[in-house]
């Protein structure tokens, strides 16, 4: 069920598409930076091109099978998945901008 419609030989290209459309986000966490007063969270993903999100889902076997079997429900679920991905990306952006070196004001 986790196959790719394009074939498993295209998995690296599919990973690239996942990041470009916002399905998957690239980030790093280095806890040693916190001891230096720096933000340990780094968001490496650029702003996604959300217009490709739905097409990406349709290229995944697991999502395509849902679309084939339950087309009306799939549309609603795909929209919810995109909204969730946008929320997650915005959360990561907020995390990457936090000031870890500042004292907390009381």
DSSP file (Angstrom, degrees, kcal/mol; ACC not computed):
  #  RESIDUE AA STRUCTURE BP1 BP2  ACC     N-H-->O    O-->H-N    N-H-->O    O-->H-N    TCO  KAPPA ALPHA  PHI   PSI    X-CA   Y-CA   Z-CA
    1    1 A X              0   0    0      0, 0.0    61,-0.7     0, 0.0    64,-0.1   0.000 360.0 360.0 360.0 -15.0    0.0    0.0    0.0
    2    2 A X        +     0   0    0     59,-0.2     2,-0.0    60,-0.1     0, 0.0   0.143 360.0 122.1 -98.7  21.2    3.0    2.3    0.3
    3    3 A X        -     0   0    0     57,-0.1    58,-2.2     1,-0.1    59,-0.5  -0.176  61.1-118.3 -76.6 173.1    4.0    2.0   -3.3
    4    4 A X  B >   -A   60   0A   0     56,-0.2     3,-1.3    57,-0.1    56,-0.2  -0.927   7.0-139.6-114.1 137.1    4.4    4.7   -5.9
    5    5 A X  T 3  S+     0   0    0     54,-2.4    55,-0.1    -2,-0.4    -1,-0.1   0.830 108.4  54.4 -63.1 -29.8    2.3    4.9   -9.0
    6    6 A X  T 3  S-     0   0    0     53,-0.5    -1,-0.3     1,-0.2     3,-0.1   0.607 125.4 -97.0 -78.1 -11.3    5.5    5.9  -10.8
    7    7 A X    X   -     0   0    0     -3,-1.3     3,-2.0     1,-0.1    -1,-0.2   0.023  27.7 -91.0 104.8 146.4    7.3    2.9   -9.5
    8    8 A X  G >  S+     0   0    0      1,-0.3     3,-1.3     2,-0.2     4,-0.2   0.688 118.3  73.1 -66.3 -17.6    9.6    2.3   -6.6
    9    9 A X  G 3  S+     0   0    0      1,-0.3    -1,-0.3     2,-0.1     3,-0.2   0.612  93.8  56.2 -68.7 -11.2   12.6    3.1   -8.8
   10   10 A X  G <> S+     0   0    0     -3,-2.0     4,-2.2     1,-0.2    -1,-0.3   0.055  70.2 118.5-105.5  23.0   11.4    6.7   -8.7
   11   11 A X  H <> S+     0   0    0     -3,-1.3     4,-2.2     1,-0.2    -1,-0.2   0.862  72.9  51.0 -64.1 -36.7   11.5    7.0   -4.9
   12   12 A X  H  > S+     0   0    0     -3,-0.2     4,-2.0     2,-0.2    -1,-0.2   0.909 111.4  47.8 -67.5 -39.8   14.2    9.7   -4.7
   13   13 A X  H  > S+     0   0    0      1,-0.2     4,-2.1     2,-0.2    -1,-0.2   0.885 111.1  52.2 -64.5 -37.0   12.2   11.8   -7.2
   14   14 A X  H  X S+     0   0    0     -4,-2.2     4,-2.3     2,-0.2    -2,-0.2   0.875 107.0  52.3 -67.1 -37.6    9.1   11.2   -5.2
   15   15 A X  H  X S+     0   0    0     -4,-2.2     4,-1.8     2,-0.2    -1,-0.2   0.906 108.6  51.1 -62.9 -41.4   10.9   12.3   -2.0
   16   16 A X  H  X S+     0   0    0     -4,-2.0     4,-2.4     1,-0.2    -2,-0.2   0.907 110.4  48.7 -62.1 -42.2   11.9   15.5   -3.7
   17   17 A X  H  X S+     0   0    0     -4,-2.1     4,-2.4     1,-0.2     6,-0.3   0.887 106.4  57.5 -63.7 -39.2    8.3   16.1   -4.8
   18   18 A X  H  X>S+     0   0    0     -4,-2.3     6,-2.1     1,-0.2     5,-1.4   0.889 111.8  41.1 -60.1 -40.3    7.1   15.5   -1.2
   19   19 A X  H ><5S+     0   0    0     -4,-1.8     3,-0.6     4,-0.2    -1,-0.2   0.910 113.3  53.2 -73.2 -43.1    9.3   18.3    0.1
   20   20 A X  H 3<5S+     0   0    0     -4,-2.4    29,-3.0     1,-0.2    -2,-0.2   0.853 113.9  41.7 -63.0 -35.7    8.6   20.7   -2.8
   21   21 A X  H 3<5S-     0   0    0     -4,-2.4    -1,-0.2    27,-0.2    32,-0.2   0.549 116.5-109.0 -92.0  -6.9    4.8   20.4   -2.4
   22   22 A X  T <<5S+     0   0    0     -4,-0.6    -3,-0.2    -3,-0.6    67,-0.1   0.509  85.7 118.4  95.9   3.8    4.8   20.6    1.5
   23   23 A X  S   <S+     0   0    0     -5,-1.4     2,-0.4    -6,-0.3    -4,-0.2   0.889  85.2  25.0 -68.0 -37.6    3.9   17.0    2.2
   24   24 A X  S    S-     0   0    0     -6,-2.1     2,-0.4    -9,-0.1    -2,-0.3  -0.967  76.1-151.9-128.8 143.3    7.2   16.4    4.0
   25   25 A X        -     0   0    0     -2,-0.4     2,-0.5    -3,-0.1    -6,-0.1  -0.927   9.2-137.9-120.4 140.7    9.4   19.0    5.6
   26   26 A X        +     0   0    0     -2,-0.4    18,-2.2    20,-0.1    19,-1.8  -0.842  37.5 148.6 -98.9 127.2   13.2   19.0    6.1
   27   27 A X  E     -B   43   0B   0     -2,-0.5     2,-0.3    16,-0.3    16,-0.2  -0.971  30.5-144.9-150.8 163.6   14.5   20.2    9.4
   28   28 A X  E     -B   42   0B   0     14,-2.8    14,-2.7    -2,-0.3     2,-0.4  -0.953   4.0-160.4-130.3 150.3   17.4   19.6   11.8
   29   29 A X  E     +B   41   0B   0     -2,-0.3     2,-0.5    12,-0.2    12,-0.2  -0.975  10.0 176.5-133.9 120.7   17.6   19.6   15.6
   30   30 A X    >   -     0   0    0     10,-2.6     3,-1.7    -2,-0.4     4,-0.5  -0.888  10.7-168.8-124.6  98.2   20.9   20.0   17.4
   31   31 A X  T >> S+     0   0    0     -2,-0.5     3,-0.8     1,-0.3     4,-0.7   0.725  82.2  71.3 -62.1 -21.0   20.5   20.2   21.2
   32   32 A X  H 3> S+     0   0    0      1,-0.2     4,-0.6     2,-0.2     3,-0.5   0.795  88.3  63.8 -64.6 -27.1   24.1   21.3   21.6
   33   33 A X  H X4>S+     0   0    0     -3,-1.7     5,-2.5     1,-0.2     3,-0.8   0.811  90.8  64.9 -66.9 -29.5   23.2   24.7   20.1
   34   34 A X  H X45S+     0   0    0     -3,-0.8     3,-1.7    -4,-0.5    -1,-0.2   0.877  95.8  57.0 -62.5 -36.7   20.9   25.4   23.0
   35   35 A X  H 3<5S+     0   0    0     -4,-0.7    -1,-0.3    -3,-0.5    -2,-0.2   0.751 105.7  52.2 -64.7 -23.5   23.9   25.5   25.4
   36   36 A X  T <<5S-     0   0    0     -3,-0.8    -1,-0.3    -4,-0.6    -2,-0.2   0.366 123.0-107.5 -91.4   3.6   25.3   28.2   23.2
   37   37 A X  T < 5S+     0   0    0     -3,-1.7     2,-0.2     1,-0.3    -3,-0.2   0.663  81.0 126.3  78.5  16.4   22.1   30.2   23.4
   38   38 A X  S   <S-     0   0    0     -5,-2.5     2,-0.5    62,-0.2    -1,-0.3  -0.682  72.4 -94.3-105.3 160.2   21.2   29.4   19.8
   39   39 A X        -     0   0    0     -2,-0.2    -9,-0.1     1,-0.2    -5,-0.0  -0.605  28.3-157.4 -71.8 121.6   18.1   27.9   18.4
   40   40 A X  S    S+     0   0    0     -2,-0.5   -10,-2.6    -9,-0.1     2,-0.5   0.600  71.0  82.0 -77.1  -9.0   18.6   24.2   18.2
   41   41 A X  E     -B   29   0B   0     54,-0.3     2,-0.4   -12,-0.2   -12,-0.2  -0.852  56.3-178.4-103.1 127.6   15.9   23.9   15.5
   42   42 A X  E     -B   28   0B   0    -14,-2.7   -14,-2.8    -2,-0.5     2,-0.7  -0.990  16.3-150.6-125.7 124.6   16.7   24.6   11.8
   43   43 A X  E     +B   27   0B   0     -2,-0.4   -16,-0.3   -16,-0.2    -2,-0.0  -0.851  16.3 176.7 -93.9 117.3   14.1   24.5    9.1
   44   44 A X        +     0   0    0    -18,-2.2   -17,-0.2    -2,-0.7    -1,-0.1   0.695  48.1  99.2 -93.6 -22.2   15.7   23.6    5.8
   45   45 A X        -     0   0    0    -19,-1.8     2,-0.1     1,-0.1     3,-0.1  -0.389  67.6-135.3 -67.8 140.4   12.6   23.4    3.6
   46   46 A X        -     0   0    0      1,-0.2     2,-0.2    -2,-0.1   -20,-0.1  -0.412  49.0 -65.6 -81.9 169.3   11.8   26.3    1.5
   47   47 A X        -     0   0    0     -2,-0.1    -1,-0.2     1,-0.1   -25,-0.0  -0.406  67.2-120.6 -56.5 122.9    8.2   27.7    1.3
   48   48 A X        -     0   0    0     -2,-0.2     2,-1.1     1,-0.1   -27,-0.2  -0.222   6.8-121.8 -68.3 156.8    6.3   24.8   -0.4
   49   49 A X    >   -     0   0    0    -29,-3.0     3,-2.0     1,-0.2     4,-0.2  -0.806  30.1-171.3 -93.8  90.2    4.4   25.1   -3.7
   50   50 A X  G >  S+     0   0    0     -2,-1.1     3,-1.6     1,-0.3     4,-0.4   0.671  71.5  79.4 -62.6 -17.9    1.1   24.0   -2.2
   51   51 A X  G 3  S+     0   0    0      1,-0.3     4,-0.3     2,-0.1    -1,-0.3   0.730  93.6  50.2 -64.8 -19.5   -0.5   23.8   -5.7
   52   52 A X  G <> S+     0   0    0     -3,-2.0     4,-2.2     1,-0.1    -1,-0.3   0.424  83.5  93.9 -95.9   1.2    1.2   20.4   -6.2
   53   53 A X  H <> S+     0   0    0     -3,-1.6     4,-2.1     1,-0.2     5,-0.2   0.937  86.0  44.8 -61.7 -50.4    0.1   18.9   -2.9
   54   54 A X  H  > S+     0   0    0     -4,-0.4     4,-2.0     1,-0.2    -1,-0.2   0.889 112.8  51.8 -63.6 -39.7   -3.1   17.2   -4.2
   55   55 A X  H  > S+     0   0    0     -4,-0.3     4,-0.8     1,-0.2    -1,-0.2   0.878 107.3  53.8 -64.5 -36.8   -1.2   15.8   -7.3
   56   56 A X  H >< S+     0   0    0     -4,-2.2     3,-1.1     1,-0.2     4,-0.4   0.943 107.6  50.1 -61.5 -46.4    1.5   14.4   -5.0
   57   57 A X  H >< S+     0   0    0     -4,-2.1     3,-1.6     1,-0.3     7,-0.3   0.902 106.7  55.0 -58.1 -41.3   -1.2   12.5   -2.9
   58   58 A X  H 3< S+     0   0    0     -4,-2.0    -1,-0.3     1,-0.3    -2,-0.2   0.679 101.2  60.1 -68.8 -16.5   -2.7   11.1   -6.1
   59   59 A X  T << S+     0   0    0     -3,-1.1   -54,-2.4    -4,-0.8   -53,-0.5   0.505  88.6  86.3 -87.2  -5.3    0.7    9.7   -7.1
   60   60 A X  B <> S-A    4   0A   0     -3,-1.6     4,-2.8    -4,-0.4     3,-0.3  -0.835  76.3-139.6 -97.3 131.5    0.9    7.6   -3.9
   61   61 A X  H  > S+     0   0    0    -58,-2.2     4,-2.5    -2,-0.5     5,-0.2   0.896 100.7  54.8 -57.0 -43.9   -0.8    4.1   -4.1
   62   62 A X  H  > S+     0   0    0    -61,-0.7     4,-1.0   -59,-0.5    -1,-0.2   0.878 114.9  38.9 -62.0 -37.7   -2.3    4.4   -0.6
   63   63 A X  H  > S+     0   0    0     -3,-0.3     4,-2.4    -6,-0.3    -1,-0.2   0.865 113.3  54.8 -79.5 -37.2   -4.0    7.7   -1.4
   64   64 A X  H  X S+     0   0    0     -4,-2.8     4,-2.2    -7,-0.3    -2,-0.2   0.870 106.0  53.2 -63.8 -35.4   -5.0    6.7   -4.9
   65   65 A X  H  X S+     0   0    0     -4,-2.5     4,-2.2    -5,-0.2    -1,-0.2   0.870 108.7  49.1 -69.0 -34.9   -6.7    3.6   -3.6
   66   66 A X  H  X S+     0   0    0     -4,-1.0     4,-3.2    -5,-0.2     8,-0.3   0.917 111.5  50.2 -65.8 -42.8   -8.8    5.7   -1.2
   67   67 A X  H  < S+     0   0    0     -4,-2.4    -2,-0.2     1,-0.2    -1,-0.2   0.877 112.4  47.3 -63.1 -37.7   -9.7    8.1   -4.0
   68   68 A X  H  < S+     0   0    0     -4,-2.2     3,-0.3    -5,-0.2    -1,-0.2   0.899 120.9  35.3 -70.8 -41.2  -10.7    5.2   -6.2
   69   69 A X  H  < S+     0   0    0     -4,-2.2     2,-0.2     1,-0.2    -2,-0.2   0.854 134.5  21.0 -83.7 -36.4  -12.8    3.4   -3.5
   70   70 A X     X  +     0   0    0     -4,-3.2     4,-2.8    -5,-0.2    -1,-0.2  -0.593  68.0 167.9-132.7  71.0  -14.2    6.5   -1.7
   71   71 A X  H  > S+     0   0    0     -3,-0.3     4,-1.6     1,-0.2    -1,-0.1   0.859  77.5  45.9 -59.9 -40.6  -14.0    9.5   -4.0
   72   72 A X  H  > S+     0   0    0      2,-0.2     4,-1.3     1,-0.2    -1,-0.2   0.933 117.4  43.1 -69.6 -44.1  -16.2   11.9   -2.0
   73   73 A X  H  > S+     0   0    0      1,-0.2     4,-2.7     2,-0.2    -2,-0.2   0.876 109.6  59.2 -66.8 -36.9  -14.6   11.1    1.3
   74   74 A X  H  X S+     0   0    0     -4,-2.8     4,-3.1    -8,-0.3     5,-0.2   0.900 100.9  54.3 -60.5 -41.8  -11.1   11.2   -0.3
   75   75 A X  H  X S+     0   0    0     -4,-1.6     4,-1.9     1,-0.2    -1,-0.2   0.923 112.0  44.1 -58.9 -44.5  -11.6   14.8   -1.5
   76   76 A X  H  X S+     0   0    0     -4,-1.3     4,-2.1     2,-0.2    -1,-0.2   0.905 115.3  48.2 -66.3 -42.4  -12.4   15.9    2.1
   77   77 A X  H  X S+     0   0    0     -4,-2.7     4,-2.4     2,-0.2    -2,-0.2   0.885 110.0  52.0 -66.7 -38.6   -9.5   13.9    3.5
   78   78 A X  H  X S+     0   0    0     -4,-3.1     4,-2.0     2,-0.2    -1,-0.2   0.893 109.9  49.1 -66.1 -39.1   -7.1   15.2    1.0
   79   79 A X  H  X S+     0   0    0     -4,-1.9     4,-2.4    -5,-0.2    -1,-0.2   0.915 111.4  49.8 -64.5 -42.0   -8.0   18.8    1.8
   80   80 A X  H  X S+     0   0    0     -4,-2.1     4,-2.4     1,-0.2    -2,-0.2   0.889 109.0  52.3 -63.6 -39.3   -7.6   18.0    5.5
   81   81 A X  H  X S+     0   0    0     -4,-2.4     4,-2.2     2,-0.2    -1,-0.2   0.896 110.3  48.4 -63.1 -40.4   -4.2   16.5    4.9
   82   82 A X  H  X S+     0   0    0     -4,-2.0     4,-2.2     2,-0.2    -2,-0.2   0.918 111.3  49.1 -67.3 -43.0   -3.1   19.7    3.0
   83   83 A X  H  X S+     0   0    0     -4,-2.4     4,-2.3     1,-0.2    -2,-0.2   0.896 111.3  50.6 -62.4 -39.6   -4.4   21.9    5.8
   84   84 A X  H  X S+     0   0    0     -4,-2.4     4,-2.6     2,-0.2    -1,-0.2   0.903 109.1  50.8 -64.7 -41.2   -2.6   19.8    8.3
   85   85 A X  H  X S+     0   0    0     -4,-2.2     4,-2.5     2,-0.2    -2,-0.2   0.884 110.6  49.5 -64.1 -38.5    0.7   20.0    6.3
   86   86 A X  H  X S+     0   0    0     -4,-2.2     4,-2.4     2,-0.2    -2,-0.2   0.914 111.3  48.9 -65.8 -42.5    0.3   23.8    6.1
   87   87 A X  H  X S+     0   0    0     -4,-2.3     4,-2.1     2,-0.2    -2,-0.2   0.926 112.2  48.7 -61.1 -44.9   -0.3   24.0    9.9
   88   88 A X  H  X S+     0   0    0     -4,-2.6     4,-2.3     2,-0.2    -2,-0.2   0.912 111.0  49.9 -63.0 -43.8    2.8   21.8   10.5
   89   89 A X  H  X S+     0   0    0     -4,-2.5     4,-2.3     1,-0.2    -1,-0.2   0.922 110.9  49.2 -62.4 -43.7    5.0   23.9    8.2
   90   90 A X  H  X S+     0   0    0     -4,-2.4     4,-2.2     1,-0.2    -1,-0.2   0.863 109.4  52.8 -64.4 -35.0    3.9   27.1    9.9
   91   91 A X  H  X S+     0   0    0     -4,-2.1     4,-2.4     2,-0.2    -1,-0.2   0.906 109.2  49.3 -64.6 -41.5    4.7   25.6   13.3
   92   92 A X  H  X S+     0   0    0     -4,-2.3     4,-2.3     2,-0.2    -2,-0.2   0.885 108.6  53.1 -65.4 -38.2    8.1   24.7   12.1
   93   93 A X  H  X S+     0   0    0     -4,-2.3     4,-0.9     2,-0.2    -2,-0.2   0.931 109.8  48.6 -61.1 -44.4    8.7   28.2   10.8
   94   94 A X  H >X S+     0   0    0     -4,-2.2     3,-0.9     1,-0.2     4,-0.5   0.930 111.1  50.2 -61.1 -44.8    7.7   29.6   14.3
   95   95 A X  H >< S+     0   0    0     -4,-2.4     3,-1.0     1,-0.2   -54,-0.3   0.890 107.4  54.0 -59.8 -39.8   10.1   27.1   16.0
   96   96 A X  H 3< S+     0   0    0     -4,-2.3    -1,-0.2     1,-0.2    -2,-0.2   0.694 108.9  49.6 -70.6 -17.6   12.9   28.1   13.7
   97   97 A X  H << S+     0   0    0     -4,-0.9    -1,-0.2    -3,-0.9    -2,-0.2   0.453  81.3 121.0-100.4  -2.0   12.5   31.8   14.6
   98   98 A X    <<  -     0   0    0     -3,-1.0     2,-0.9    -4,-0.5   -59,-0.1  -0.318  64.8-126.7 -64.9 145.7   12.4   31.4   18.4
   99   99 A X    >   +     0   0    0      1,-0.2     3,-0.6   -61,-0.1    -1,-0.1  -0.821  30.4 175.0 -96.1 101.8   15.1   33.3   20.3
  100  100 A X  T 3  S+     0   0    0     -2,-0.9   -62,-0.2     1,-0.2    -1,-0.2   0.600  73.2  60.9 -84.0 -12.1   16.8   30.7   22.5
  101  101 A X  T 3  S+     0   0    0    -64,-0.1     2,-0.2     2,-0.1    -1,-0.2   0.547  84.5  94.9 -92.7  -6.5   19.4   33.2   23.8
  102  102 A X  S <  S-     0   0    0     -3,-0.6     2,-0.2     1,-0.1   -65,-0.0  -0.572  75.8-116.8 -90.2 147.5   17.0   35.6   25.5
  103  103 A X        -     0   0    0     -2,-0.2     2,-0.4     1,-0.1    -1,-0.1  -0.516  35.8-106.5 -74.3 148.0   16.0   35.6   29.1
  104  104 A X        -     0   0    0     -2,-0.2     2,-0.3     1,-0.0    -1,-0.1  -0.648  32.6-130.5 -78.6 127.2   12.4   35.1   29.8
  105  105 A X              0   0    0     -2,-0.4    -1,-0.0     1,-0.1    -3,-0.0  -0.597 360.0 360.0 -78.8 135.0   10.6   38.3   30.9
  106  106 A X              0   0    0     -2,-0.3    -1,-0.1     0, 0.0    -2,-0.0   0.421 360.0 360.0-106.2 360.0    8.6   38.0   34.0
